[in-house]
Amino acid sequence: MGMKMTRSRAQDPNVCGVTAAIAVIDGKWKTVLLWTLESGPHRPGELRRGLPGLTEKVLTQTLREMEADGLVHREVHDVRPLKTVYSLTSFGRELADALEPLSDWGHRRLEKLTEAQPVS
């Protein structure tokens, strides 16, 4: 049950809204890229420098999927060498706003888990 299964869910009209939303942000880097692009447009090189462990191949694939899902806008400037800039669409910005309370909840859960750890 790899990425393809989850991505097909993003288009399935019979899934619940939460499942449809999660299908769009599934994967290690999508939410991180969403938060990063919230601060403004970035070039691929800048995104990679800010995210150690993210390879160029995975970055390209992830941004393409986010573009296909309408979250990210890719603009190519006709200069030499070609300059590509990624920015959030208004739809992507709405998603980032919608995810903020979920992110807060996730951090609270992690704090609870930490508190529950027995001190050795």
C-alpha positions as a Markdown table, in Angstrom:
| # | Residue | x | y | z |
|---|---|---|---|---|
| 1 | Met | 0.0 | 0.0 | 0.0 |
| 2 | Gly | 2.3 | 2.7 | -1.3 |
| 3 | Met | 2.0 | 6.3 | -2.3 |
| 4 | Lys | -0.2 | 5.5 | -5.3 |
| 5 | Met | -3.0 | 4.2 | -3.1 |
| 6 | Thr | -3.0 | 7.3 | -0.9 |
| 7 | Arg | -2.9 | 9.6 | -3.9 |
| 8 | Ser | -5.9 | 7.9 | -5.6 |
| 9 | Arg | -7.8 | 8.6 | -2.4 |
| 10 | Ala | -7.3 | 12.4 | -2.9 |
| 11 | Gln | -9.6 | 12.0 | -6.0 |
| 12 | Asp | -12.1 | 9.5 | -4.5 |
| 13 | Pro | -15.5 | 11.3 | -4.0 |
| 14 | Asn | -16.6 | 8.7 | -1.5 |
| 15 | Val | -13.9 | 9.2 | 1.2 |
| 16 | Cys | -14.5 | 11.5 | 4.1 |
| 17 | Gly | -13.1 | 15.1 | 4.0 |
| 18 | Val | -10.3 | 14.4 | 6.5 |
| 19 | Thr | -9.1 | 11.4 | 4.5 |
| 20 | Ala | -9.2 | 13.4 | 1.3 |
| 21 | Ala | -7.1 | 16.2 | 2.9 |
| 22 | Ile | -4.6 | 13.8 | 4.4 |
| 23 | Ala | -4.1 | 12.1 | 1.1 |
| 24 | Val | -2.9 | 15.5 | -0.3 |
| 25 | Ile | -0.4 | 16.1 | 2.4 |
| 26 | Asp | 0.8 | 12.4 | 2.9 |
| 27 | Gly | 4.5 | 11.9 | 2.8 |
| 28 | Lys | 7.4 | 13.1 | 4.8 |
| 29 | Trp | 8.0 | 16.5 | 3.1 |
| 30 | Lys | 4.7 | 18.0 | 2.0 |
| 31 | Thr | 3.7 | 19.7 | 5.3 |
| 32 | Val | 7.2 | 21.0 | 5.8 |
| 33 | Leu | 7.3 | 22.4 | 2.2 |
| 34 | Leu | 3.8 | 23.9 | 2.8 |
| 35 | Trp | 5.1 | 25.7 | 6.0 |
| 36 | Thr | 8.3 | 26.8 | 4.2 |
| 37 | Leu | 6.4 | 28.2 | 1.2 |
| 38 | Glu | 4.0 | 30.0 | 3.5 |
| 39 | Ser | 6.8 | 32.5 | 4.2 |
| 40 | Gly | 7.0 | 33.4 | 0.5 |
| 41 | Pro | 8.2 | 32.1 | -2.9 |
| 42 | His | 11.3 | 29.9 | -2.9 |
| 43 | Arg | 13.6 | 28.5 | -5.5 |
| 44 | Pro | 14.2 | 24.7 | -5.4 |
| 45 | Gly | 17.8 | 25.1 | -4.2 |
| 46 | Glu | 16.7 | 27.3 | -1.3 |
| 47 | Leu | 14.1 | 24.7 | -0.3 |
| 48 | Arg | 16.7 | 21.9 | -0.4 |
| 49 | Arg | 19.3 | 23.8 | 1.7 |
| 50 | Gly | 16.6 | 24.4 | 4.3 |
| 51 | Leu | 15.7 | 20.8 | 4.5 |
| 52 | Pro | 18.7 | 18.5 | 5.1 |
| 53 | Gly | 17.9 | 14.9 | 4.0 |
| 54 | Leu | 15.6 | 16.0 | 1.1 |
| 55 | Thr | 17.1 | 14.9 | -2.2 |
| 56 | Glu | 16.7 | 16.8 | -5.4 |
| 57 | Lys | 14.7 | 13.8 | -6.9 |
| 58 | Val | 12.3 | 13.6 | -4.0 |
| 59 | Leu | 11.9 | 17.4 | -3.9 |
| 60 | Thr | 11.0 | 17.6 | -7.6 |
| 61 | Gln | 8.6 | 14.7 | -7.3 |
| 62 | Thr | 6.9 | 16.2 | -4.2 |
| 63 | Leu | 6.6 | 19.7 | -5.7 |
| 64 | Arg | 5.1 | 18.1 | -8.9 |
| 65 | Glu | 2.5 | 16.3 | -6.9 |
| 66 | Met | 1.7 | 19.4 | -4.9 |
| 67 | Glu | 1.4 | 21.4 | -8.1 |
| 68 | Ala | -0.9 | 18.7 | -9.5 |
| 69 | Asp | -3.1 | 18.9 | -6.4 |
| 70 | Gly | -3.4 | 22.7 | -6.8 |
| 71 | Leu | -1.3 | 23.6 | -3.7 |
| 72 | Val | 1.8 | 25.0 | -5.3 |
| 73 | His | 2.4 | 27.3 | -8.3 |
| 74 | Arg | 5.5 | 26.9 | -10.4 |
| 75 | Glu | 6.8 | 29.9 | -12.3 |
| 76 | Val | 9.7 | 29.6 | -14.7 |
| 77 | His | 11.6 | 32.9 | -15.4 |
| 78 | Asp | 13.1 | 33.1 | -18.8 |
| 79 | Val | 16.6 | 34.1 | -17.8 |
| 80 | Arg | 19.9 | 32.2 | -18.2 |
| 81 | Pro | 20.2 | 29.9 | -16.4 |
| 82 | Leu | 16.4 | 29.2 | -16.2 |
| 83 | Lys | 15.1 | 30.3 | -12.8 |
| 84 | Thr | 12.2 | 28.3 | -11.3 |
| 85 | Val | 10.2 | 29.7 | -8.3 |
| 86 | Tyr | 7.6 | 27.9 | -6.3 |
| 87 | Ser | 4.9 | 29.6 | -4.3 |
| 88 | Leu | 1.7 | 28.6 | -2.5 |
| 89 | Thr | -1.6 | 29.0 | -4.4 |
| 90 | Ser | -4.5 | 30.5 | -2.4 |
| 91 | Phe | -5.8 | 26.9 | -2.1 |
| 92 | Gly | -2.4 | 25.8 | -0.6 |
| 93 | Arg | -2.5 | 28.8 | 1.8 |
| 94 | Glu | -6.0 | 27.7 | 2.9 |
| 95 | Leu | -4.7 | 24.2 | 3.6 |
| 96 | Ala | -1.8 | 25.6 | 5.6 |
| 97 | Asp | -4.2 | 27.6 | 7.7 |
| 98 | Ala | -6.5 | 24.6 | 8.1 |
| 99 | Leu | -3.5 | 22.4 | 9.3 |
| 100 | Glu | -2.3 | 24.8 | 12.0 |
| 101 | Pro | -4.8 | 23.6 | 14.7 |
| 102 | Leu | -4.0 | 20.0 | 13.7 |
| 103 | Ser | -0.3 | 20.8 | 14.1 |
| 104 | Asp | -0.9 | 22.3 | 17.5 |
| 105 | Trp | -2.8 | 19.2 | 18.6 |
| 106 | Gly | 0.0 | 17.0 | 17.4 |
| 107 | His | 2.5 | 18.9 | 19.5 |
| 108 | Arg | 0.3 | 18.7 | 22.5 |
| 109 | Arg | 0.1 | 14.9 | 22.0 |
| 110 | Leu | 3.9 | 14.6 | 21.8 |
| 111 | Glu | 4.2 | 16.6 | 25.0 |
| 112 | Lys | 1.7 | 14.2 | 26.7 |
| 113 | Leu | 3.8 | 11.3 | 25.5 |
| 114 | Thr | 7.0 | 12.9 | 26.9 |
| 115 | Glu | 5.3 | 13.6 | 30.2 |
| 116 | Ala | 4.2 | 9.9 | 30.4 |
| 117 | Gln | 7.7 | 8.6 | 30.0 |
| 118 | Pro | 9.0 | 7.1 | 33.2 |
| 119 | Val | 12.2 | 8.9 | 34.3 |
| 120 | Ser | 15.1 | 6.5 | 34.4 |
